[in-house]
């Protein structure tokens, strides 16, 4: 399942990526281009813009759109997971939250210069984005996001 997220629900893109779903964040583009990308790349469009629902490509069923109902990002994620029955398809922490690229494992020595000294001393497993080179590890931030994601999925 692949998504494109309208700028009016931009934080949802980050949480979908955390959950492991290929998600484009369409910041600063008009609705015509947003719809064209969704069609061309076979993506589900996530938006709060009710006008998009009136387009022929949506009413004809050619384009799947989910109208996001809540302002709170965790409720938005819950809505998407529930609507599309995706709770069993999560692949948490497999994509870069910044640029949506699949993460690749890295040896500890490969990231020594890229992480804080304390992290290097205390962590043994690392993932890195081949696009932006952001480096990830299972620290306290990862633990907090894991708990939040489990809490959301537990209510789906």
C-alpha positions, 0 to 999 in steps of 0.5 A: 500500500502506497500513499500520497499525503496532502499538505493539510495532513503532513504529520500523518506522512511521518507516522505512516513512514514510521509504520513502514508505508511508502508515503509521499508528502505533497507539500506545496503542489496544487490539487491537479498535480497531487491527483496526477501523482496519485494516479500515475504512481497508484497511491491512495490519496490522504487529505482533509480537502473535501473538494478533491472528493468531488473530482470525477477520478474519485467519484468514478473509483479510479482514484482511492481517496480517504478523507481524514476526519481528525486533526490529531495525527494518531487518530488520523493514522488509526483511521487509515489503518482501520479503513484499509485494514492494514494493522497486520501489514506494518513494517515499523522502522523500515523507511526513513522518516525524512525521505521515505527511502528503505533503510539498510543495516549498517555495521557499527564501525560504519557509523562511528563518525555519524552518531554521538559518542554515547550512542556509539558506546551503548548501541550495537545495531544501526540502520541508515538511509542511503538517500539522506544518510540519516542514521537510526538506532533503537534508543529512547526515541525509538522505544517511545515511538514503538509504544505509541505505534503499538497503542494505535495498532492495538485500537484498530 
